[in-house]
């Protein structure tokens, strides 16, 4: 096997990567918070993460999870019509402004929840999917148990009730939601949403996510919450392959909520960097070929890009190995897997296949006999001389 030295990689990193400096975690104003590396679910920072708070509109992340789960499974279609009930229409707080008796495509209801935090839309979704808000809440709590949200109890599909949760549980929820529905973050990133009312015409509302409003680099979600004078937030951003999830609960005002979120995200992005170990098509090694009609050697390459996100303190602990044979025999085909590039960091392993770049036809009888003898001698010499 061919060993790639970490020194070579570090030299390359110094030439191509920004300089990162380790910093201490920031001081925050929120009563509880957590920061997660969404690439692997590891917690980077936590403060009173198991203290219980009112969930407020962060409850809607679970409603969205169930809604998009149903679409992914084929149990509900995006263009499936949802009829708004009078109960949905009369729901207070933030609204999508749906009208009782009117029908809306499921994706529009989901957008109304996602972008403008429509409590009315949350009720309409719950009634459509489960027959009643009570039945839907039962499903929400079942999902919470599956995700290990042990201190969470949902009462409503929107958060206007006594819905309870913790920063730790919300990070698990956001991690699952983003892992399964990352394509829906495009909706979370939309700056505004409009719906039409028969009496007043078009109603335009704006996304209240402070990361989106302030165009924080890489931000593309997720949800704000406000109840009983306290401001909650779950946010996410992605830079250079690293996605972070931040949760802040119990801030005294919207400004503190935003400041805490950005400070924690900045802290996280400052601690990590993306390390590349090759891109698709990069040559790995020239291999000796036996029993081939026209070739004595061939080049093999990486089948795909290979990179990982590592803490700045862990970069020098990365081990890289090319697991390829000393030689190969024909016949072979383009794209055939010959070996792997293996990258290890602690108990984590990342791999990329090493593949053929050409077809190799099998040689004739006498060439095959000659190469068989040559292979035997090559093995003997390799054994003697190491």
N, C-alpha and C positions, 0 to 999 in steps of 0.2 A: 504494500500500500504506500501511496505517496503522501507525505506529511507536509502541510503548509504551515510555515512558522507564523506565530502570532506577531513576531517582530515585523515581518513584511507587511502584514495587515495594518499594524499601528502606524508604520511609516506612510502608508497610503492614506490612512485616516487623517493624519496630520496635514497632508497636502490637500485633502478634499473636504474635510468637515469643519464646521465652526468650533470654536473653543468653548467648552462648557466648564463651569465652575460649580463646585458643590456649595450649596447655601443651606442655611437653617430654615426650618418651616416658618411660615409667616405667622404673625399674631392676627387672630381673627376676632370679629365682633359677634358673630352668630353664636347661638347657644350650643350648637352641635354641628359637626361637619365630617366629611370623609372624602378622600381622593383615591380613585382607583385607576390602575393601569388596565384599560379595557382590552388590551391585546391578550392578557392572560388572567385577568381577574384579581391580580395582587393589589393589596391595599398599600398605598404610599404614605398616607397621612390619615389620622383619625383623632377626633376630639369629641368625647361623650357620644360616641356613635351608637350606643345602645340605649340612650335616654329616649323615652317615648314622648312624641309630640303629635299635635293635630296634623293630619296629612294635608288638609285643604285640597287644592286642585291637583296636587301631585298624585292624588288618587286616580286621576284620569289616565296616567301612564298605564295602569293595569287595564283600564277599559280599552285603551288603544291596543294593548298587547292582545287581548282576547279578540278584538275586532279584526286586526290584521292576521292573527292566527287563523281565524275562520276563512278569510280570503285565501291564505296560503294553502289551506287544506282543501279548498274547493267547496266548503260548506256555505259560503256566501260569496256572491259576485260583486265586483265593484259597481256595476250598473244596476244591481238589484235595488228595487224601489222600497224605501222605508216610509211608512205613513206616520206623520207626526200626530201624537195624541194630544188631547187637551192638557193632560198632566205634564207632558213634555213642554208644551207651549207656555204653561203657567209656572214653570220652574224659574226661580229667581236667580240673582247673581249674574255673572257674565253669560252672555247669550249669543248664539248664532243667529237668532231671530227667525226661527222656523215658525210656520203657521199651522195651527191645528187643522187636520184633515188634508193637508197638502202632502205630496210625496216628493222624496228626494233620493237621488242615487246614494247608495251606501258610502261611496268614496267621498261624496260631498259632506255627508254627516261626519265622517271621520276627519275630514279637513276642518270642519267647524269645531271639532274637539281639539284638534292638534294646534291650529294656528291662533284661534281666538278663545280657546278654553270654554266652549259653549256647554253650559250645564244642561240646557234644553236638548242639545244634540246628544249628550251622554245618556239622558233618559230615553230618547228615541232609539238609540242604538241598543240599549239594554232591553227595552220592551220588544224590539224586533228580533233580537237574537235569542232571548230566553223566555219571552212571554210576559215577564214582569221584571221590575227593578229588583225585587226581592230574590227571584231565582238567579238573576244575573250576578247579584252580590255574592250569592252562595258559590257561584263559579269563580268569582274573583278571589274569594278566600281559599278555595281549593287550589287555585293556581299559586297563590301565595305560599301555601304549605309545600307545594312541589318545589318552589324556588328556595325554600329554607328561610322564608320571612317569618320567623317564629314569634316576633313581637308585633306583628301587624294584624289589625282587624278592620276590615272594610265594612261600612254601614250603608254607603251610597255608591252610585257609579260616578259621582262627580266631586265629592269631598265637602259638601255643605253640612254634613252631619258630624257625628263624633268619630269619624274615621281616624284611627291611630296607627302610627308607624314610627320607625327609627331611621337615622341616617344610614346605618348598616343595611337595614332591609331595603331601603330605597336604592342603594347602590347595587344590590343583587337584582332588583327589578329592572333597573336601567340597563344593567349588563346583559340580562336575558333579552330584553326588548331590542336593544341595538344589535345583539348577536344574531337574532332571528329576523329582524326587519330593518337592517341598515339602509336598504333602498328607500325606506319611508322617511329618512332624515331629510330628503329633498323637500318634503312637505313642511317639516319643522322649520326649515330655513326660509320659507316664503315670508316676505315682509308684511303682506296684508292679505285679507280675504274679503270677498264681497258676496252678498246674497241679495236676492230681490224680494221686496215686500209689495204686495198688491196695492197697498194704500200709499206708502211713502216712496216707493221705487227702490233704487239700488242703495244698499247699506254697506259702506266700506269700513272695515275695522282693521286694526294693526296688531301685528305680533308683539307681545309684551316681553319676550325673552330679551333680557338686557344684553346678552352676548350677541344676539342678532342685531338688535337696535344699534349697538355701538361698534358693530363690525369687528368683533374680536377675531383675530386671525385663526382660521380653521374651525370656527364655531359652526355647528349645524343642528343644534337642539339644546334643551329638550322641553322643560316645563317649569312655569312659575306657580307659586301658591301664596295665598294670603288669607289669614283667618285670625280673629281675636287680636288684632293689632300686631301680629307677627308675620314676617315675610320668609317664605321658604323657596328653595330653588333646587332643581336638578339640571345640570348642564353638561354638555359634552363638546369636545373639540378634537380635531385631528391635525397633526403636523408631521410631515416626513415619515409617515407610516405608523406613528404612535398616536393612539386614541386614548384620551383621558375622560373620566367621568367624575364630576364634582357634585357633592350634595351639601347644601347649607340649610340649616333649620333654625328658626327662631331669631332672625335678625330684626332689629327694631325699626328699620326702614328699608326702602328699596335700594337706596344708595349703598348701605352697609352690605346688603345681600350681594350686589354686583361687585363691590370691592373685594369681599371675601372670595367670591368665585374666581375672579381674575387673579388674585394673589396666589390662590392654591393652584390654579392651572399654570401660571407662570413658574411656580416652584416645581411642579411636576415636569414641565417641558425642559426646565433647566437641568434636571437630574438625569435625563435620558437622551440617548442619541441612536439613530439608525445606522447600523453597521452592515455594509454590503460585502458579500462573499462571492460575487460574480453575477453576471447577467446572462440571459438566454443566449446561447450560441458561443459563449466564451470557450476557447480551446483549453483542454485540460492536459492532455499528454498525447504523444505519438506512441502507439502500441505496435509491437512486432506482430506480424500476421503469419500464421502457418496454414498450409493446405489451401491457399487461395490461388485462383487462376492467374491473376495479373498483379497482385499486390504483395509487397513484403512488409509494409507498414501502413497504418491508417491513423487518422486523427479522430479523437472523441471529444465531445463538447458538453456543456451544461444544457439540460433540456429546458430549464426555467430559471428565472431570477431567484437568488437566495439571499435573504437578509434577515436580521433580527433587531429588535429594539433592546438595548442593554443599558443598565445603569453605568454612569461614568466610572464608578469604582470597580465595575466587574469586567470591563473590556479586556483587561490583561489576563482574565481567567478563561477566555474563550479558547476552545480547542477545535481545530479544523483538520479533517482527514479526508483524503480522496481514496475511497475504497475501490480500486480497480485492479484487474489481474495484470501479471507481468507480460502476458501475451494472450492473443485470442486465435481461434481457428475458424476457418470458413466452413459453411456459408454463413453470411450475416446480412441483415437488411438495414436500410436507413431508418433511424429512429429506434432501433433495438437498444434496450437498456443493457449497458455493459457494467455499470457500477453506480456508486453514489458519492456525492460530496456530503460529508456529515459534519455538522456544527453542533458543539455541545457547550452549554453554559449551565453549570450546576446540574440539576436533574432534568433540564429541558434539552430536547434534541430537535434539530431542524435539518431537513435533508433536501437535496435536489438530485434527480437522476442524471447520470452521465450516459450519453447515447452515441450511437454510430452516426457518421455523416455520409456514408456511402454504402452501396451494396457490394458484397464480396461473394463472387461465385466460387464454388468448390473446384479445386484443381483436379487434374487427371490422375490416373492411378499411380504412375511413376513419381510424379511430383509429390503426391500425398505420402508415398513410401519414404522418399527423401526427407520430407519435412518431419515425419514421425521420428526418424533417426535423429534429426537436428534437435527436435524438442527434448528427446531423452538426454542428449549431450548437454543441452542448455540447463536442464534441471540438475544434472550432476555437477556442472560447474558452479551453479548457483548455490548448491548445497556445500561445496568445498570452500568457496570463496565468500560465501555469505551474501 
